Every structure is written in structure tokens, then in C-alpha cells.
Amino acid sequence: MEYLQSADFWIGLVKIIWINIILSGDNAVVIALAARTLPPHQQKQAILYGSGAAVLLRIVLTVVAAKLLALSYLQIIGGVLLLWIGVQLLGDEDDDDGGNEQGHGSLSAAVRTILIADLVMSLDNVIAVAAAAHGSMLLLILGLAISIPLVIFGSTLMIKLMERFPIIVVLGAALIGWVGGETIVGDNVLKDVVQQYPWLHYVAAAAGAALVVVIGKGLQARKRAA
């Protein structure tokens, strides 16, 4: 228990918590978007399960993130997957649950969406967390565990804001598209091109946001017409 008396331990813990507060905003948006169409009791379950599983996933990712980021085409695939998730979340805005069986299916689908999105969005984030932990697995697990309530609170707040201000749903989907575009151009294969033309980073991010909103709104219109 000597580490509990070490200033380095507590400084590292504060760093990890602070990094998670800063970097978990987009994750809270994804969780809120995925859970918002569920009944209230299932919203709480989706937020709880999704947040807890996402943090466990980050712990695992921390061990392998550096190696994964070095693989070519992985971030391109992940970015495309994020664009697809953003389109689906925005396009499904008008869906309702229609029954208990469908509701349970929606709960599992929401948790699955949260995990897939967090898997892609956390690759870069966990590098910063791992650096702050300085190789201490205890410090890493404690910091991420303490961040769970922060993500849950942020997701719950986002759902309430989305119910009151529907435009936030569109902005949230656009944020997922933005991160998707950033993830694609961050791939190892495109590193030299982006270094030569740094503006491509912002063009790709903006294009991803626009693509998600345009296609998602198109799907909404088709469903309303049907």
C-alpha cells in the first residue's frame, strides 16, 4: 500500500481522470444517441451497460492500442464504420419501440452500437491515458473506473438535452461524422499525404460530418414518406 502514500500515484490518478473528462465528451454523445429512442428504464440500462463495458474495453485497448494504430488501413475501416454508425443513429431518430420484444432487441442494439463506436473512437484516446499511468495497471484501472460516473452523467444529461432541443441530435450525429473523417485521414497509409497537405485533416472531418447529416436526414425523409 506504499503507492497510496506516493505523490506520483495521486498526480497520475488526477491526470487520468482529467484526460477522461476531456476525451469522453464524444463517447457520451454516442451513448446518448444510441439510447435516446429506448423507454426510460431501458435508457438507464443502456447507459450503465454501455459505459461500464466501454471503460473495460478501454483498459484492454490500452495494452494494444499503439500496435493497432500502426496497422495500415485499420483507421480507414474504423472511420467508415463511424460514419455508418452516425448515419444509422440519425436515420433511426423517428423509430419507436413498439413492444417488449422489440424493446429488448433495441437495448442490445444500443449497447452494441456504443461498444463498436467506443472501440473506434478510443484508439487515440487510450494512448494519452496509458502515458499518464506510466505502466501502472492499478492506476489505469482506478482512473478509468472513476471516470464511469462522469460518462454516465454526461450521457444522461445529453439525452435530456436532446429531448428538449432536437437540433442536438443532428449536431451529435455530425460530431460522430467529424470524428469518422478524422479517423480515416489519421491512418498510417495517409500519414505522408496529410503531412504534405495538413488542411486535408479538416476537409475530411467536415466532409464526414456533412455526409452523416445529409444521408441520415435522407433516411429520415424516406421513412416518413413510407
C-alpha positions as CSV (number, residue, x, y, z in Angstrom):
1,M,0.0,0.0,0.0
2,E,3.0,2.3,-0.2
3,Y,1.9,3.6,-3.5
4,L,-1.1,5.2,-1.9
5,Q,1.3,7.5,0.0
6,S,3.2,8.4,-3.2
7,A,2.5,11.9,-4.6
8,D,3.3,10.5,-8.1
9,F,0.4,8.0,-7.7
10,W,-2.2,10.7,-6.9
11,I,-0.9,13.1,-9.5
12,G,-1.1,10.3,-12.1
13,L,-4.6,9.4,-11.0
14,V,-5.8,13.0,-11.3
15,K,-4.2,13.2,-14.8
16,I,-6.1,10.1,-15.9
17,I,-9.4,11.4,-14.6
18,W,-8.9,14.7,-16.2
19,I,-7.9,13.2,-19.5
20,N,-11.1,11.1,-19.4
21,I,-13.2,14.1,-18.6
22,I,-11.8,15.9,-21.7
23,L,-11.8,12.9,-24.1
24,S,-15.2,11.3,-23.0
25,G,-17.4,14.0,-24.5
26,D,-17.8,12.3,-27.9
27,N,-18.4,9.0,-26.1
28,A,-21.2,10.5,-24.1
29,V,-22.8,11.8,-27.3
30,V,-22.7,8.3,-28.9
31,I,-24.2,6.7,-25.8
32,A,-27.0,9.3,-25.6
33,L,-27.7,9.0,-29.4
34,A,-27.9,5.2,-29.1
35,A,-30.1,5.2,-26.0
36,R,-32.4,8.1,-26.7
37,T,-35.1,6.1,-28.5
38,L,-35.4,3.5,-25.8
39,P,-38.1,3.5,-23.0
40,P,-36.8,5.4,-19.9
41,H,-35.9,2.3,-17.9
42,Q,-34.0,0.8,-20.8
43,Q,-32.2,4.1,-21.4
44,K,-30.7,3.8,-17.9
45,Q,-29.7,0.2,-18.6
46,A,-28.1,1.1,-21.9
47,I,-26.2,4.0,-20.4
48,L,-25.0,1.8,-17.5
49,Y,-24.1,-1.3,-19.5
50,G,-22.6,0.8,-22.4
51,S,-20.5,3.0,-20.1
52,G,-19.2,0.1,-18.0
53,A,-18.3,-2.1,-21.0
54,A,-16.7,0.9,-22.8
55,V,-14.4,1.5,-19.8
56,L,-13.4,-2.2,-19.6
57,L,-12.8,-2.0,-23.4
58,R,-10.5,0.9,-22.9
59,I,-8.5,-1.0,-20.4
60,V,-7.9,-3.8,-22.9
61,L,-7.3,-1.3,-25.7
62,T,-4.6,0.4,-23.7
63,V,-2.4,-2.7,-23.9
64,V,-2.7,-3.0,-27.7
65,A,-3.6,0.5,-28.9
66,A,-0.1,1.5,-30.0
67,K,0.3,-1.6,-32.1
68,L,-3.2,-1.3,-33.6
69,L,-2.6,2.3,-34.6
70,A,0.5,1.2,-36.5
71,L,-1.6,-1.2,-38.7
72,S,-2.3,0.2,-42.1
73,Y,-6.0,0.6,-43.2
74,L,-7.3,-0.1,-39.7
75,Q,-8.3,3.5,-39.1
76,I,-9.8,3.8,-42.5
77,I,-12.1,0.9,-41.8
78,G,-12.8,2.3,-38.3
79,G,-13.6,5.7,-39.7
80,V,-16.0,4.3,-42.3
81,L,-17.7,2.3,-39.5
82,L,-18.1,5.5,-37.5
83,L,-19.7,7.2,-40.5
84,W,-22.1,4.3,-40.9
85,I,-23.0,4.4,-37.1
86,G,-23.6,8.2,-37.3
87,V,-26.0,7.7,-40.3
88,Q,-27.8,4.9,-38.6
89,L,-28.3,6.8,-35.3
90,L,-29.6,9.9,-37.1
91,G,-31.7,7.9,-39.6
92,D,-33.4,5.9,-36.8
93,E,-34.5,9.1,-34.9
94,D,-38.2,8.5,-35.6
95,D,-38.2,4.8,-34.8
96,D,-40.3,3.7,-31.8
97,D,-40.0,0.5,-29.8
98,G,-43.5,-1.0,-30.5
99,G,-43.4,-3.8,-27.9
100,N,-41.4,-5.5,-25.2
101,E,-39.6,-7.9,-27.5
102,Q,-38.6,-5.2,-29.9
103,G,-37.6,-3.0,-26.9
104,H,-35.2,-5.7,-25.7
105,G,-33.7,-6.0,-29.2
106,S,-33.3,-2.3,-29.2
107,L,-31.5,-2.4,-25.9
108,S,-29.0,-4.9,-27.1
109,A,-28.6,-3.0,-30.4
110,A,-27.9,0.2,-28.4
111,V,-25.2,-1.4,-26.3
112,R,-23.6,-3.0,-29.3
113,T,-23.6,0.4,-31.1
114,I,-22.0,2.0,-28.1
115,L,-19.3,-0.6,-27.9
116,I,-18.4,-0.5,-31.6
117,A,-18.2,3.3,-31.7
118,D,-16.2,3.4,-28.5
119,L,-13.8,0.8,-29.9
120,V,-13.0,3.1,-32.8
121,M,-13.1,6.4,-31.0
122,S,-10.9,5.3,-28.1
123,L,-7.8,4.1,-30.0
124,D,-6.2,7.5,-29.9
125,N,-7.5,8.4,-26.5
126,V,-6.1,5.5,-24.6
127,I,-2.6,6.4,-25.7
128,A,-2.8,9.6,-23.6
129,V,-4.3,7.6,-20.7
130,A,-1.5,5.0,-20.9
131,A,1.1,7.7,-20.9
132,A,-0.3,9.2,-17.7
133,A,-0.4,5.8,-16.0
134,H,3.3,5.3,-16.5
135,G,2.9,1.5,-16.8
136,S,0.8,1.1,-13.6
137,M,-2.2,-1.1,-14.3
138,L,-3.7,-0.3,-10.9
139,L,-3.6,3.4,-11.7
140,L,-5.1,2.8,-15.1
141,I,-8.0,0.7,-13.8
142,L,-8.7,3.1,-10.9
143,G,-8.7,6.2,-13.2
144,L,-11.0,4.6,-15.8
145,A,-13.3,3.2,-13.1
146,I,-13.7,6.6,-11.5
147,S,-14.5,8.0,-15.0
148,I,-17.6,5.8,-15.3
149,P,-19.9,8.1,-13.3
150,L,-18.7,11.0,-15.4
151,V,-19.6,9.3,-18.7
152,I,-23.0,8.2,-17.2
153,F,-23.8,11.7,-16.0
154,G,-22.7,13.2,-19.3
155,S,-24.8,10.7,-21.3
156,T,-27.9,11.2,-19.1
157,L,-27.6,15.0,-19.5
158,M,-27.2,14.7,-23.3
159,I,-30.4,12.6,-23.5
160,K,-32.4,15.2,-21.6
161,L,-30.9,18.0,-23.8
162,M,-31.7,16.0,-27.0
163,E,-35.4,15.6,-25.9
164,R,-35.6,19.3,-25.3
165,F,-33.5,20.6,-28.2
166,P,-33.8,18.1,-31.2
167,I,-31.1,20.0,-33.1
168,I,-28.6,18.5,-30.7
169,V,-29.3,15.1,-32.2
170,V,-28.2,16.4,-35.6
171,L,-25.2,18.0,-34.0
172,G,-24.3,14.8,-32.2
173,A,-24.5,12.8,-35.4
174,A,-22.4,15.4,-37.1
175,L,-19.8,15.1,-34.4
176,I,-19.6,11.3,-35.0
177,G,-19.1,12.0,-38.7
178,W,-16.4,14.6,-37.9
179,V,-14.5,12.0,-35.7
180,G,-15.0,9.4,-38.5
181,G,-13.4,11.7,-41.1
182,E,-10.5,12.5,-38.7
183,T,-10.0,8.8,-38.1
184,I,-9.9,8.0,-41.8
185,V,-7.2,10.6,-42.6
186,G,-5.3,9.6,-39.5
187,D,-4.5,6.1,-40.9
188,N,-0.9,5.1,-41.4
189,V,-1.2,4.9,-45.1
190,L,-2.3,8.6,-45.4
191,K,0.3,10.0,-43.0
192,D,2.7,11.3,-45.7
193,V,-0.2,12.9,-47.7
194,V,-1.6,14.6,-44.6
195,Q,1.8,15.9,-43.6
196,Q,2.2,17.4,-47.0
197,Y,-1.4,18.9,-47.0
198,P,-2.4,19.5,-43.4
199,W,-5.7,21.0,-44.4
200,L,-6.9,17.6,-45.6
201,H,-7.4,16.7,-41.9
202,Y,-10.1,19.4,-41.6
203,V,-11.6,18.8,-45.0
204,A,-12.0,15.1,-44.3
205,A,-13.6,15.8,-40.9
206,A,-16.0,18.4,-42.3
207,A,-16.9,16.0,-45.2
208,G,-17.6,13.2,-42.7
209,A,-19.9,15.4,-40.7
210,A,-21.7,16.6,-43.8
211,L,-22.0,13.1,-45.2
212,V,-23.6,11.7,-42.0
213,V,-26.1,14.6,-41.7
214,V,-27.1,14.5,-45.4
215,I,-27.6,10.7,-45.6
216,G,-29.1,10.5,-42.2
217,K,-31.7,13.2,-43.0
218,G,-32.4,11.4,-46.3
219,L,-33.1,8.2,-44.5
220,Q,-35.4,10.1,-42.1
221,A,-37.3,11.6,-45.0
222,R,-37.7,8.2,-46.7
223,K,-39.1,6.6,-43.5
224,R,-41.6,9.5,-43.0
225,A,-42.7,9.2,-46.6
226,A,-43.2,5.4,-46.2
